[in-house]
């Protein structure tokens, strides 16, 4: 998966990132930086994209 590809994220994670990004933009953070921070926050909370559970 190339960097920046958001296809591995769930719809919920994408909505969360969008909401967080809007909050940063309201505070005057530039659009690109707001997007970067939003995805960093989602990754911090969820550990990245979709998780495949492995049962043993």
N, CA, C and O atoms as a Tinker XYZ file with bonds, in Angstrom:
   224  protein
     1  N      0.856000   -1.179000    0.000000    73     2
     2  CA     0.000000    0.000000    0.000000    64     1     3
     3  C      0.898000    1.237000    0.000000    63     2     4     5
     4  O      1.719000    1.400000    0.903000    81     3
     5  N      0.756000    2.103000   -0.991000    73     3     6
     6  CA     1.582000    3.311000   -1.034000    64     5     7
     7  C      1.219000    4.273000    0.086000    63     6     8     9
     8  O      0.105000    4.255000    0.610000    81     7
     9  N      2.175000    5.105000    0.439000    73     7    10
    10  CA     1.915000    6.101000    1.471000    64     9    11
    11  C      0.779000    7.009000    1.041000    63    10    12    13
    12  O      0.678000    7.387000   -0.126000    81    11
    13  N     -0.069000    7.353000    1.985000    73    11    14
    14  CA    -1.178000    8.251000    1.697000    64    13    15
    15  C     -2.443000    7.536000    1.246000    63    14    16    17
    16  O     -3.490000    8.167000    1.102000    81    15
    17  N     -2.361000    6.225000    1.020000    73    15    18
    18  CA    -3.522000    5.448000    0.587000    64    17    19
    19  C     -4.409000    5.183000    1.794000    63    18    20    21
    20  O     -3.982000    4.532000    2.748000    81    19
    21  N     -5.634000    5.680000    1.762000    73    19    22
    22  CA    -6.525000    5.564000    2.911000    64    21    23
    23  C     -7.528000    4.418000    2.752000    63    22    24    25
    24  O     -8.481000    4.330000    3.525000    81    23
    25  N     -7.330000    3.538000    1.763000    73    23    26
    26  CA    -8.286000    2.462000    1.517000    64    25    27
    27  C     -8.308000    1.424000    2.638000    63    26    28    29
    28  O     -9.276000    0.674000    2.759000    81    27
    29  N     -7.262000    1.369000    3.454000    73    27    30
    30  CA    -7.206000    0.379000    4.527000    64    29    31
    31  C     -7.948000    0.839000    5.784000    63    30    32    33
    32  O     -7.977000    0.115000    6.780000    81    31
    33  N     -8.540000    2.016000    5.751000    73    31    34
    34  CA    -9.237000    2.540000    6.916000    64    33    35
    35  C    -10.737000    2.276000    6.809000    63    34    36    37
    36  O    -11.297000    2.226000    5.714000    81    35
    37  N    -11.374000    2.108000    7.965000    73    35    38
    38  CA   -12.817000    1.898000    7.989000    64    37    39
    39  C    -13.524000    3.225000    7.735000    63    38    40    41
    40  O    -12.920000    4.293000    7.832000    81    39
    41  N    -14.803000    3.141000    7.411000    73    39    42
    42  CA   -15.591000    4.359000    7.200000    64    41    43
    43  C    -15.609000    5.205000    8.472000    63    42    44    45
    44  O    -15.552000    6.434000    8.411000    81    43
    45  N    -15.690000    4.543000    9.614000    73    43    46
    46  CA   -15.698000    5.271000   10.889000    64    45    47
    47  C    -14.399000    6.049000   11.080000    63    46    48    49
    48  O    -14.426000    7.206000   11.501000    81    47
    49  N    -13.257000    5.423000   10.771000    73    47    50
    50  CA   -11.975000    6.092000   10.921000    64    49    51
    51  C    -11.877000    7.283000    9.971000    63    50    52    53
    52  O    -11.329000    8.324000   10.332000    81    51
    53  N    -12.405000    7.131000    8.759000    73    51    54
    54  CA   -12.382000    8.233000    7.789000    64    53    55
    55  C    -13.237000    9.403000    8.280000    63    54    56    57
    56  O    -12.845000   10.561000    8.142000    81    55
    57  N    -14.418000    9.096000    8.860000    73    55    58
    58  CA   -15.274000   10.150000    9.400000    64    57    59
    59  C    -14.606000   10.852000   10.569000    63    58    60    61
    60  O    -14.679000   12.075000   10.692000    81    59
    61  N    -13.950000   10.072000   11.433000    73    59    62
    62  CA   -13.253000   10.658000   12.575000    64    61    63
    63  C    -12.166000   11.620000   12.102000    63    62    64    65
    64  O    -12.048000   12.729000   12.623000    81    63
    65  N    -11.376000   11.199000   11.121000    73    63    66
    66  CA   -10.297000   12.046000   10.610000    64    65    67
    67  C    -10.859000   13.326000   10.010000    63    66    68    69
    68  O    -10.298000   14.404000   10.206000    81    67
    69  N    -11.966000   13.213000    9.279000    73    67    70
    70  CA   -12.580000   14.394000    8.670000    64    69    71
    71  C    -13.047000   15.374000    9.745000    63    70    72    73
    72  O    -12.851000   16.583000    9.618000    81    71
    73  N    -13.659000   14.850000   10.795000    73    71    74
    74  CA   -14.165000   15.694000   11.876000    64    73    75
    75  C    -13.008000   16.383000   12.613000    63    74    76    77
    76  O    -13.078000   17.572000   12.924000    81    75
    77  N    -11.957000   15.627000   12.883000    73    75    78
    78  CA   -10.785000   16.187000   13.573000    64    77    79
    79  C    -10.148000   17.262000   12.707000    63    78    80    81
    80  O     -9.756000   18.317000   13.205000    81    79
    81  N    -10.045000   16.992000   11.405000    73    79    82
    82  CA    -9.451000   17.952000   10.472000    64    81    83
    83  C    -10.237000   19.261000   10.464000    63    82    84    85
    84  O     -9.643000   20.339000   10.468000    81    83
    85  N    -11.554000   19.176000   10.453000    73    83    86
    86  CA   -12.385000   20.386000   10.469000    64    85    87
    87  C    -12.115000   21.212000   11.730000    63    86    88    89
    88  O    -12.070000   22.441000   11.678000    81    87
    89  N    -11.940000   20.530000   12.850000    73    87    90
    90  CA   -11.651000   21.230000   14.099000    64    89    91
    91  C    -10.336000   21.996000   14.041000    63    90    92    93
    92  O    -10.250000   23.136000   14.499000    81    91
    93  N     -9.318000   21.364000   13.477000    73    91    94
    94  CA    -8.027000   22.050000   13.326000    64    93    95
    95  C     -8.149000   23.253000   12.397000    63    94    96    97
    96  O     -7.595000   24.317000   12.674000    81    95
    97  N     -8.880000   23.080000   11.290000    73    95    98
    98  CA    -9.030000   24.186000   10.335000    64    97    99
    99  C     -9.767000   25.369000   10.962000    63    98   100   101
   100  O     -9.459000   26.522000   10.661000    81    99
   101  N    -10.736000   25.088000   11.830000    73    99   102
   102  CA   -11.448000   26.171000   12.522000    64   101   103
   103  C    -10.506000   26.968000   13.416000    63   102   104   105
   104  O    -10.726000   28.152000   13.670000    81   103
   105  N     -9.455000   26.304000   13.889000    73   103   106
   106  CA    -8.484000   26.971000   14.761000    64   105   107
   107  C     -7.373000   27.646000   13.970000    63   106   108   109
   108  O     -6.431000   28.181000   14.556000    81   107
   109  N     -7.475000   27.626000   12.641000    73   107   110
   110  CA    -6.512000   28.346000   11.817000    64   109   111
   111  C     -5.321000   27.540000   11.325000    63   110   112   113
   112  O     -4.368000   28.113000   10.797000    81   111
   113  N     -5.358000   26.223000   11.487000    73   111   114
   114  CA    -4.264000   25.374000   10.999000    64   113   115
   115  C     -4.447000   25.202000    9.490000    63   114   116   117
   116  O     -5.563000   24.957000    9.032000    81   115
   117  N     -3.366000   25.327000    8.707000    73   115   118
   118  CA    -3.482000   25.145000    7.255000    64   117   119
   119  C     -4.051000   23.757000    6.896000    63   118   120   121
   120  O     -3.879000   22.795000    7.644000    81   119
   121  N     -4.719000   23.677000    5.756000    73   119   122
   122  CA    -5.447000   22.473000    5.364000    64   121   123
   123  C     -4.577000   21.209000    5.350000    63   122   124   125
   124  O     -4.966000   20.187000    5.915000    81   123
   125  N     -3.418000   21.272000    4.716000    73   123   126
   126  CA    -2.542000   20.090000    4.632000    64   125   127
   127  C     -2.074000   19.642000    6.018000    63   126   128   129
   128  O     -2.042000   18.449000    6.317000    81   127
   129  N     -1.715000   20.606000    6.850000    73   127   130
   130  CA    -1.253000   20.286000    8.206000    64   129   131
   131  C     -2.399000   19.726000    9.041000    63   130   132   133
   132  O     -2.195000   18.811000    9.839000    81   131
   133  N     -3.602000   20.266000    8.864000    73   131   134
   134  CA    -4.768000   19.768000    9.593000    64   133   135
   135  C     -5.058000   18.315000    9.211000    63   134   136   137
   136  O     -5.381000   17.493000   10.068000    81   135
   137  N     -4.939000   18.009000    7.918000    73   135   138
   138  CA    -5.168000   16.637000    7.461000    64   137   139
   139  C     -4.119000   15.696000    8.054000    63   138   140   141
   140  O     -4.452000   14.605000    8.516000    81   139
   141  N     -2.859000   16.114000    8.042000    73   139   142
   142  CA    -1.778000   15.284000    8.584000    64   141   143
   143  C     -2.009000   14.998000   10.064000    63   142   144   145
   144  O     -1.872000   13.863000   10.519000    81   143
   145  N     -2.363000   16.047000   10.808000    73   143   146
   146  CA    -2.603000   15.883000   12.249000    64   145   147
   147  C     -3.813000   14.989000   12.516000    63   146   148   149
   148  O     -3.800000   14.176000   13.440000    81   147
   149  N     -4.852000   15.146000   11.706000    73   147   150
   150  CA    -6.062000   14.343000   11.896000    64   149   151
   151  C     -5.762000   12.854000   11.721000    63   150   152   153
   152  O     -6.182000   12.035000   12.539000    81   151
   153  N     -5.034000   12.502000   10.651000    73   151   154
   154  CA    -4.709000   11.091000   10.428000    64   153   155
   155  C     -3.746000   10.577000   11.484000    63   154   156   157
   156  O     -3.817000    9.408000   11.862000    81   155
   157  N     -2.850000   11.422000   11.966000    73   155   158
   158  CA    -1.943000   11.011000   13.036000    64   157   159
   159  C     -2.736000   10.691000   14.303000    63   158   160   161
   160  O     -2.409000    9.752000   15.029000    81   159
   161  N     -3.772000   11.475000   14.558000    73   159   162
   162  CA    -4.615000   11.247000   15.729000    64   161   163
   163  C     -5.382000    9.938000   15.598000    63   162   164   165
   164  O     -5.459000    9.166000   16.554000    81   163
   165  N     -5.952000    9.680000   14.417000    73   163   166
   166  CA    -6.680000    8.426000   14.192000    64   165   167
   167  C     -5.731000    7.245000   14.364000    63   166   168   169
   168  O     -6.090000    6.248000   14.991000    81   167
   169  N     -4.527000    7.351000   13.813000    73   167   170
   170  CA    -3.548000    6.264000   13.943000    64   169   171
   171  C     -3.156000    6.039000   15.396000    63   170   172   173
   172  O     -2.983000    4.901000   15.831000    81   171
   173  N     -3.017000    7.125000   16.141000    73   171   174
   174  CA    -2.648000    7.016000   17.547000    64   173   175
   175  C     -3.737000    6.289000   18.334000    63   174   176   177
   176  O     -3.437000    5.445000   19.179000    81   175
   177  N     -4.997000    6.613000   18.058000    73   175   178
   178  CA    -6.107000    6.025000   18.801000    64   177   179
   179  C     -6.382000    4.584000   18.403000    63   178   180   181
   180  O     -6.649000    3.743000   19.262000    81   179
   181  N     -6.319000    4.290000   17.098000    73   179   182
   182  CA    -6.723000    2.977000   16.609000    64   181   183
   183  C     -5.559000    2.097000   16.165000    63   182   184   185
   184  O     -5.756000    0.917000   15.873000    81   183
   185  N     -4.365000    2.646000   16.111000    73   183   186
   186  CA    -3.221000    1.859000   15.690000    64   185   187
   187  C     -3.141000    1.654000   14.186000    63   186   188   189
   188  O     -2.471000    0.723000   13.738000    81   187
   189  N     -3.792000    2.480000   13.400000    73   187   190
   190  CA    -3.701000    2.382000   11.947000    64   189   191
   191  C     -5.010000    1.964000   11.312000    63   190   192   193
   192  O     -6.086000    2.180000   11.870000    81   191
   193  N     -4.904000    1.362000   10.134000    73   191   194
   194  CA    -6.080000    0.958000    9.355000    64   193   195
   195  C     -6.797000   -0.237000    9.921000    63   194   196   197
   196  O     -6.615000   -0.586000   11.087000    81   195
   197  N     -7.627000   -0.879000    9.087000    73   195   198
   198  CA    -8.401000   -2.041000    9.494000    64   197   199
   199  C     -7.500000   -3.122000   10.062000    63   198   200   201
   200  O     -6.380000   -3.331000    9.595000    81   199
   201  N     -7.997000   -3.789000   11.058000    73   199   202
   202  CA    -7.243000   -4.878000   11.665000    64   201   203
   203  C     -7.898000   -6.201000   11.276000    63   202   204   205
   204  O     -9.121000   -6.331000   11.308000    81   203
   205  N     -7.085000   -7.164000   10.915000    73   203   206
   206  CA    -7.563000   -8.493000   10.598000    64   205   207
   207  C     -7.316000   -9.349000   11.824000    63   206   208   209
   208  O     -6.176000   -9.529000   12.252000    81   207
   209  N     -8.396000   -9.875000   12.386000    73   207   210
   210  CA    -8.221000  -10.666000   13.601000    64   209   211
   211  C     -7.790000  -12.088000   13.209000    63   210   212   213
   212  O     -8.350000  -12.697000   12.297000    81   211
   213  N     -6.803000  -12.582000   13.910000    73   211   214
   214  CA    -6.275000  -13.917000   13.658000    64   213   215
   215  C     -6.661000  -14.772000   14.847000    63   214   216   217
   216  O     -6.301000  -14.476000   15.986000    81   215
   217  N     -7.400000  -15.837000   14.570000    73   215   218
   218  CA    -7.831000  -16.732000   15.651000    64   217   219
   219  C     -6.988000  -17.985000   15.604000    63   218   220   221
   220  O     -6.747000  -18.551000   14.538000    81   219
   221  N     -6.554000  -18.399000   16.739000    73   219   222
   222  CA    -5.745000  -19.628000   16.823000    64   221   223
   223  C     -6.418000  -20.644000   17.682000    63   222   224
   224  O     -5.891000  -21.740000   17.871000    81   223
